[in-house]
Amino acid sequence: MEFINFTPHVIVLNNGTVIPRSGSIARVSVRYGEFDANGIADAELVPHFEIPAPREGVIYVVSGLIAHVLKRSDVVSPASTHPDCRRDATGQLISVPGFFRFA
């Protein structure tokens, strides 16, 4: 399986696998509707980066927010809040046990 990393971070798995940055970063912005009488506006998340079409044997790594917006089976995010993550003495993330997806 080939992983293409569209996050701004090098991803290290607990098993030592390193997934380098691809050089492109997938981002989203927020599109706001009109505010109602109570000061509440509807919002929509809008991707700013086109994730390539699905390809056999390829998984695209993005942030959890973008994975949630896209909901594709070939789009995953690092499981950076999983209890099996490894952290240093200051709590800084060192590695993740794997990935998750919204599909």
Rosetta constraint file for C-alpha pairs under 8 A:
AtomPair CA 1 CA 57 HARMONIC 5.03 0.50
AtomPair CA 1 CA 58 HARMONIC 5.97 0.50
AtomPair CA 1 CA 59 HARMONIC 7.23 0.50
AtomPair CA 2 CA 57 HARMONIC 6.10 0.50
AtomPair CA 2 CA 58 HARMONIC 4.81 0.50
AtomPair CA 2 CA 59 HARMONIC 6.14 0.50
AtomPair CA 3 CA 19 HARMONIC 7.03 0.50
AtomPair CA 3 CA 58 HARMONIC 5.91 0.50
AtomPair CA 3 CA 59 HARMONIC 4.83 0.50
AtomPair CA 3 CA 60 HARMONIC 5.80 0.50
AtomPair CA 3 CA 61 HARMONIC 6.71 0.50
AtomPair CA 4 CA 19 HARMONIC 7.63 0.50
AtomPair CA 4 CA 21 HARMONIC 7.61 0.50
AtomPair CA 4 CA 22 HARMONIC 6.29 0.50
AtomPair CA 4 CA 58 HARMONIC 7.30 0.50
AtomPair CA 4 CA 59 HARMONIC 6.30 0.50
AtomPair CA 4 CA 60 HARMONIC 4.92 0.50
AtomPair CA 4 CA 61 HARMONIC 5.93 0.50
AtomPair CA 5 CA 10 HARMONIC 7.91 0.50
AtomPair CA 5 CA 11 HARMONIC 7.99 0.50
AtomPair CA 5 CA 19 HARMONIC 6.73 0.50
AtomPair CA 5 CA 20 HARMONIC 6.55 0.50
AtomPair CA 5 CA 21 HARMONIC 5.13 0.50
AtomPair CA 5 CA 22 HARMONIC 5.32 0.50
AtomPair CA 5 CA 60 HARMONIC 6.11 0.50
AtomPair CA 5 CA 61 HARMONIC 4.64 0.50
AtomPair CA 5 CA 62 HARMONIC 6.59 0.50
AtomPair CA 6 CA 21 HARMONIC 6.43 0.50
AtomPair CA 6 CA 22 HARMONIC 5.92 0.50
AtomPair CA 6 CA 23 HARMONIC 7.28 0.50
AtomPair CA 6 CA 24 HARMONIC 5.57 0.50
AtomPair CA 6 CA 25 HARMONIC 4.62 0.50
AtomPair CA 6 CA 26 HARMONIC 5.50 0.50
AtomPair CA 6 CA 60 HARMONIC 7.03 0.50
AtomPair CA 6 CA 61 HARMONIC 5.65 0.50
AtomPair CA 6 CA 62 HARMONIC 5.23 0.50
AtomPair CA 7 CA 21 HARMONIC 6.53 0.50
AtomPair CA 7 CA 22 HARMONIC 7.96 0.50
AtomPair CA 7 CA 24 HARMONIC 7.52 0.50
AtomPair CA 7 CA 25 HARMONIC 5.20 0.50
AtomPair CA 7 CA 26 HARMONIC 6.49 0.50
AtomPair CA 7 CA 61 HARMONIC 6.85 0.50
AtomPair CA 7 CA 62 HARMONIC 5.34 0.50
AtomPair CA 7 CA 63 HARMONIC 6.39 0.50
AtomPair CA 8 CA 21 HARMONIC 6.40 0.50
AtomPair CA 8 CA 23 HARMONIC 7.88 0.50
AtomPair CA 8 CA 24 HARMONIC 7.88 0.50
AtomPair CA 8 CA 25 HARMONIC 6.00 0.50
AtomPair CA 9 CA 20 HARMONIC 7.58 0.50
AtomPair CA 9 CA 21 HARMONIC 6.15 0.50
AtomPair CA 10 CA 18 HARMONIC 7.06 0.50
AtomPair CA 10 CA 19 HARMONIC 5.90 0.50
AtomPair CA 10 CA 20 HARMONIC 4.75 0.50
AtomPair CA 10 CA 21 HARMONIC 5.40 0.50
AtomPair CA 11 CA 18 HARMONIC 5.77 0.50
AtomPair CA 11 CA 19 HARMONIC 5.02 0.50
AtomPair CA 11 CA 20 HARMONIC 6.47 0.50
AtomPair CA 11 CA 21 HARMONIC 7.85 0.50
AtomPair CA 11 CA 78 HARMONIC 7.61 0.50
AtomPair CA 11 CA 95 HARMONIC 7.17 0.50
AtomPair CA 11 CA 96 HARMONIC 7.84 0.50
AtomPair CA 12 CA 16 HARMONIC 6.31 0.50
AtomPair CA 12 CA 17 HARMONIC 5.80 0.50
AtomPair CA 12 CA 18 HARMONIC 4.58 0.50
AtomPair CA 12 CA 19 HARMONIC 6.34 0.50
AtomPair CA 12 CA 94 HARMONIC 7.10 0.50
AtomPair CA 12 CA 95 HARMONIC 4.84 0.50
AtomPair CA 12 CA 96 HARMONIC 6.44 0.50
AtomPair CA 13 CA 17 HARMONIC 5.22 0.50
AtomPair CA 13 CA 18 HARMONIC 6.45 0.50
AtomPair CA 13 CA 95 HARMONIC 5.03 0.50
AtomPair CA 13 CA 96 HARMONIC 4.83 0.50
AtomPair CA 13 CA 97 HARMONIC 5.56 0.50
AtomPair CA 13 CA 98 HARMONIC 6.23 0.50
AtomPair CA 14 CA 85 HARMONIC 7.40 0.50
AtomPair CA 14 CA 86 HARMONIC 7.17 0.50
AtomPair CA 14 CA 95 HARMONIC 5.27 0.50
AtomPair CA 14 CA 96 HARMONIC 5.46 0.50
AtomPair CA 14 CA 97 HARMONIC 5.07 0.50
AtomPair CA 14 CA 98 HARMONIC 7.69 0.50
AtomPair CA 15 CA 97 HARMONIC 7.56 0.50
AtomPair CA 25 CA 49 HARMONIC 7.36 0.50
AtomPair CA 26 CA 47 HARMONIC 7.41 0.50
AtomPair CA 26 CA 48 HARMONIC 6.68 0.50
AtomPair CA 26 CA 49 HARMONIC 5.01 0.50
AtomPair CA 26 CA 50 HARMONIC 7.55 0.50
AtomPair CA 26 CA 51 HARMONIC 7.50 0.50
AtomPair CA 26 CA 62 HARMONIC 6.46 0.50
AtomPair CA 26 CA 63 HARMONIC 7.78 0.50
AtomPair CA 26 CA 66 HARMONIC 7.43 0.50
AtomPair CA 27 CA 47 HARMONIC 5.93 0.50
AtomPair CA 27 CA 48 HARMONIC 5.36 0.50
AtomPair CA 27 CA 49 HARMONIC 6.15 0.50
AtomPair CA 27 CA 66 HARMONIC 7.03 0.50
AtomPair CA 28 CA 45 HARMONIC 6.22 0.50
AtomPair CA 28 CA 46 HARMONIC 5.23 0.50
AtomPair CA 28 CA 47 HARMONIC 4.20 0.50
AtomPair CA 28 CA 48 HARMONIC 5.28 0.50
AtomPair CA 28 CA 49 HARMONIC 7.68 0.50
AtomPair CA 28 CA 66 HARMONIC 6.81 0.50
AtomPair CA 29 CA 45 HARMONIC 5.74 0.50
AtomPair CA 29 CA 46 HARMONIC 5.29 0.50
AtomPair CA 29 CA 47 HARMONIC 6.55 0.50
AtomPair CA 29 CA 48 HARMONIC 7.05 0.50
AtomPair CA 30 CA 43 HARMONIC 6.34 0.50
AtomPair CA 30 CA 44 HARMONIC 5.59 0.50
AtomPair CA 30 CA 45 HARMONIC 4.72 0.50
AtomPair CA 30 CA 46 HARMONIC 6.00 0.50
AtomPair CA 31 CA 43 HARMONIC 5.59 0.50
AtomPair CA 31 CA 44 HARMONIC 5.12 0.50
AtomPair CA 31 CA 45 HARMONIC 6.34 0.50
AtomPair CA 31 CA 46 HARMONIC 6.79 0.50
AtomPair CA 32 CA 41 HARMONIC 6.40 0.50
AtomPair CA 32 CA 42 HARMONIC 6.00 0.50
AtomPair CA 32 CA 43 HARMONIC 4.53 0.50
AtomPair CA 32 CA 44 HARMONIC 6.53 0.50
AtomPair CA 33 CA 41 HARMONIC 5.38 0.50
AtomPair CA 33 CA 42 HARMONIC 5.20 0.50
AtomPair CA 33 CA 43 HARMONIC 6.08 0.50
AtomPair CA 34 CA 41 HARMONIC 5.45 0.50
AtomPair CA 34 CA 42 HARMONIC 7.26 0.50
AtomPair CA 35 CA 39 HARMONIC 5.13 0.50
AtomPair CA 35 CA 40 HARMONIC 5.03 0.50
AtomPair CA 35 CA 41 HARMONIC 4.33 0.50
AtomPair CA 35 CA 42 HARMONIC 7.69 0.50
AtomPair CA 36 CA 40 HARMONIC 5.40 0.50
AtomPair CA 36 CA 41 HARMONIC 6.29 0.50
AtomPair CA 45 CA 69 HARMONIC 7.12 0.50
AtomPair CA 47 CA 66 HARMONIC 7.24 0.50
AtomPair CA 47 CA 69 HARMONIC 7.88 0.50
AtomPair CA 51 CA 60 HARMONIC 7.66 0.50
AtomPair CA 54 CA 58 HARMONIC 7.34 0.50
AtomPair CA 54 CA 74 HARMONIC 6.51 0.50
AtomPair CA 58 CA 74 HARMONIC 7.08 0.50
AtomPair CA 59 CA 74 HARMONIC 4.92 0.50
AtomPair CA 59 CA 75 HARMONIC 5.91 0.50
AtomPair CA 59 CA 76 HARMONIC 7.09 0.50
AtomPair CA 60 CA 74 HARMONIC 6.12 0.50
AtomPair CA 60 CA 75 HARMONIC 4.79 0.50
AtomPair CA 60 CA 76 HARMONIC 6.22 0.50
AtomPair CA 61 CA 75 HARMONIC 5.90 0.50
AtomPair CA 61 CA 76 HARMONIC 4.99 0.50
AtomPair CA 61 CA 77 HARMONIC 5.42 0.50
AtomPair CA 61 CA 78 HARMONIC 7.38 0.50
AtomPair CA 62 CA 66 HARMONIC 6.24 0.50
AtomPair CA 62 CA 67 HARMONIC 6.28 0.50
AtomPair CA 62 CA 75 HARMONIC 6.95 0.50
AtomPair CA 62 CA 76 HARMONIC 6.19 0.50
AtomPair CA 62 CA 77 HARMONIC 5.26 0.50
AtomPair CA 62 CA 78 HARMONIC 7.82 0.50
AtomPair CA 63 CA 67 HARMONIC 6.24 0.50
AtomPair CA 63 CA 76 HARMONIC 7.87 0.50
AtomPair CA 63 CA 77 HARMONIC 5.36 0.50
AtomPair CA 63 CA 78 HARMONIC 7.36 0.50
AtomPair CA 64 CA 68 HARMONIC 6.09 0.50
AtomPair CA 64 CA 76 HARMONIC 7.58 0.50
AtomPair CA 64 CA 77 HARMONIC 5.22 0.50
AtomPair CA 64 CA 78 HARMONIC 7.56 0.50
AtomPair CA 65 CA 69 HARMONIC 6.37 0.50
AtomPair CA 66 CA 70 HARMONIC 6.13 0.50
AtomPair CA 67 CA 71 HARMONIC 5.71 0.50
AtomPair CA 67 CA 72 HARMONIC 7.30 0.50
AtomPair CA 67 CA 75 HARMONIC 6.05 0.50
AtomPair CA 67 CA 76 HARMONIC 6.09 0.50
AtomPair CA 67 CA 77 HARMONIC 6.57 0.50
AtomPair CA 67 CA 101 HARMONIC 6.54 0.50
AtomPair CA 67 CA 102 HARMONIC 6.24 0.50
AtomPair CA 68 CA 101 HARMONIC 7.72 0.50
AtomPair CA 68 CA 102 HARMONIC 5.59 0.50
AtomPair CA 70 CA 75 HARMONIC 7.68 0.50
AtomPair CA 70 CA 102 HARMONIC 7.99 0.50
AtomPair CA 71 CA 75 HARMONIC 7.31 0.50
AtomPair CA 71 CA 101 HARMONIC 7.36 0.50
AtomPair CA 71 CA 102 HARMONIC 4.86 0.50
AtomPair CA 71 CA 103 HARMONIC 4.65 0.50
AtomPair CA 72 CA 101 HARMONIC 7.67 0.50
AtomPair CA 72 CA 102 HARMONIC 6.76 0.50
AtomPair CA 72 CA 103 HARMONIC 5.14 0.50
AtomPair CA 73 CA 101 HARMONIC 6.76 0.50
AtomPair CA 73 CA 102 HARMONIC 7.17 0.50
AtomPair CA 73 CA 103 HARMONIC 5.04 0.50
AtomPair CA 75 CA 101 HARMONIC 6.45 0.50
AtomPair CA 76 CA 99 HARMONIC 5.97 0.50
AtomPair CA 76 CA 100 HARMONIC 5.43 0.50
AtomPair CA 76 CA 101 HARMONIC 4.61 0.50
AtomPair CA 76 CA 102 HARMONIC 7.57 0.50
AtomPair CA 77 CA 99 HARMONIC 5.26 0.50
AtomPair CA 77 CA 100 HARMONIC 5.41 0.50
AtomPair CA 77 CA 101 HARMONIC 6.34 0.50
AtomPair CA 78 CA 96 HARMONIC 6.69 0.50
AtomPair CA 78 CA 98 HARMONIC 6.18 0.50
AtomPair CA 78 CA 99 HARMONIC 4.44 0.50
AtomPair CA 78 CA 100 HARMONIC 6.49 0.50
AtomPair CA 79 CA 85 HARMONIC 7.76 0.50
AtomPair CA 79 CA 96 HARMONIC 6.00 0.50
AtomPair CA 79 CA 97 HARMONIC 6.78 0.50
AtomPair CA 79 CA 98 HARMONIC 5.74 0.50
AtomPair CA 79 CA 99 HARMONIC 4.80 0.50
AtomPair CA 79 CA 100 HARMONIC 5.89 0.50
AtomPair CA 80 CA 85 HARMONIC 6.47 0.50
AtomPair CA 80 CA 93 HARMONIC 7.60 0.50
AtomPair CA 80 CA 95 HARMONIC 7.99 0.50
AtomPair CA 80 CA 96 HARMONIC 5.79 0.50
AtomPair CA 81 CA 85 HARMONIC 6.95 0.50
AtomPair CA 82 CA 96 HARMONIC 7.55 0.50
AtomPair CA 82 CA 97 HARMONIC 7.53 0.50
AtomPair CA 84 CA 96 HARMONIC 7.09 0.50
AtomPair CA 84 CA 97 HARMONIC 6.04 0.50
AtomPair CA 85 CA 93 HARMONIC 7.20 0.50
AtomPair CA 85 CA 94 HARMONIC 7.57 0.50
AtomPair CA 85 CA 95 HARMONIC 5.85 0.50
AtomPair CA 85 CA 96 HARMONIC 4.58 0.50
AtomPair CA 85 CA 97 HARMONIC 5.84 0.50
AtomPair CA 86 CA 93 HARMONIC 6.17 0.50
AtomPair CA 86 CA 94 HARMONIC 5.38 0.50
AtomPair CA 86 CA 95 HARMONIC 5.18 0.50
AtomPair CA 86 CA 96 HARMONIC 6.42 0.50
AtomPair CA 87 CA 91 HARMONIC 5.18 0.50
AtomPair CA 87 CA 92 HARMONIC 5.24 0.50
AtomPair CA 87 CA 93 HARMONIC 4.49 0.50
AtomPair CA 87 CA 94 HARMONIC 5.01 0.50
AtomPair CA 87 CA 95 HARMONIC 7.09 0.50
AtomPair CA 88 CA 92 HARMONIC 5.41 0.50
AtomPair CA 88 CA 93 HARMONIC 6.67 0.50
AtomPair CA 88 CA 94 HARMONIC 6.48 0.50
